[in-house]
Amino acid sequence: MNPEFVFFDVDFTNKEELIENIGEKLFSEKYIEKEFIDSMLSRESVGGTDLPTGAAIPHGNPKFVNKTVIAVIKNKNYFKWNDYPVKIIFYVCIAAKDSKEIKNILSDIYYLVESKEKLNQINRIKEKEEFFRMIGAENNE
């Protein structure tokens, strides 16, 4: 995770807006190719990546990822993703060259999003530094 791609108290109202906006930021920093955004939107049309706990874990095609990064978005308010209202989104961009790490990365994310209690902890966090301490990644630049 790069602190530059941890967004707290943003105000998205739908998944398309979020996916495109965050995708543009990642594209401008060369983490992804433009096609990744469409691949993520396409993946969402097959089936939502939202969870009943209030989180979503959208992802796209690894062949359009130049450098692995997980963007974390903590929205101000819940909004309906597909089936569930979400407030915390883990925007997963895993490069093809890191595909052997997918299981570990997703396991770490699921640890955080599988329970309302952990998500409530994240929701109470006000500063990025506090978030990185919580997940045990203080020096993860």
N, C-alpha and C positions, 0 to 999 in steps of 0.2 A: 504494500500500500504506500502510496505517495501522498503526503499531507496536502499537496496541491489539489488532489482529487478526493478530498473529504469535504463534503458540503453539509453544513449544519444550518437549520432554519431557513431552508429555501422554500419556495412557494409554488411547486408544480401542482397542476390540477388533473393531469392525465398522463398515462404511460407514454404515449407517443411524444408529447412535449418533452418529457424527461429524457427519454431515450435519444431523441434528436439533439437536445441541448447539450447533454453530457457527452454524447458522441462527437459533436462539433469541437468541444474543448479537447477531447482526447485526440481527435484528428489533427487539430492545429498544433499539438505537441508531438505529433508523429507516432503516438502509441498505436494507433489503428489506421487502416485505410478507410476511405469513405464508404466502401461496400459493407463494412462491418455493421454500420447503422441499419442498413436495409436487411442484412442477415439476422440481426436481432429482432427487428420488427416482424420479419417473416417467421422467425421462431415463435414469437408471441402469438401469431395468428393460428399456429398449430395447436397451442395449448398454453394457458397462462403459467407464469412462473411465480405466482403469488401464493402465499401460505396463510392458513387461518390465524396464525399468530400475529399478523400485521406486517409482514415483510415480503419482499419480492427479490428474486435472484435471476434477473434477466441475463442472457448470454447469447452470443452469436457464433459465427463460423470462425474457428481459430486461424484459418488460412488468411484472414484479413487483419490479423493482429501482429504488429511489429515487435511489441514489447509487452510482456505480461503486466497487467495492472488491475487492481480491484478498486473501483471508485465506490465510495460510500456516501449515500445521500440520506440525510435525516430531514424529512420534510416538516414544515410547520404544522400541517394538518394531514389527517388521513384523507386519502382519495381512493375511489374504487379502481383497482388495477384490472382484474378480470372478474374473479368471483368474490374476492375479499378486499376490504379496505386495507391499504398499506400506508406506512409512514416511514419505514426504513427500507432502503433499497441497496443491495449489493450488486453493482454493475460489473459483471465478470467478463474480463478480456484476457483470455489465456492464449498465448502464442503457440502455434503448432509445435515448435521446438521444445516447449515445456509441457507437452501433453502427458508425460509420465507423472507430472506433479498434480494433474487435475484432481485426482482422488483426494490428495492431502489438502489442497486448497478448498475444495468443496466441503470436506469434512470439517475444517476449521470454521467455515461460514455457517454450516448447518448447526454446529455447536452453539453459535450465537443466536440463530433465528428459530431454533426448534421450540423455545419456550417463551411464553409471554413475560416471565420474570426477567430473563436476560435482556429482552427487547425493552422492557420498562427501565432497566438500568441504563441502557443506551439513550433512551428518550430523556432521562434526567440529566445527562451529561451536557454541559454548556460549552466546553472547550475541546478542540481537537486533541490537545496534549493529554487531557483526561481520558479521552477515547482510546488513544494509543496505549496509555498505561493499563487501562482495563483489559485490552486484548493482549497485553504483554509484548508490545512492539514499540517501546519508547524511542528507540533509535532507528526506526525503520524509515529512512529517507529515500 
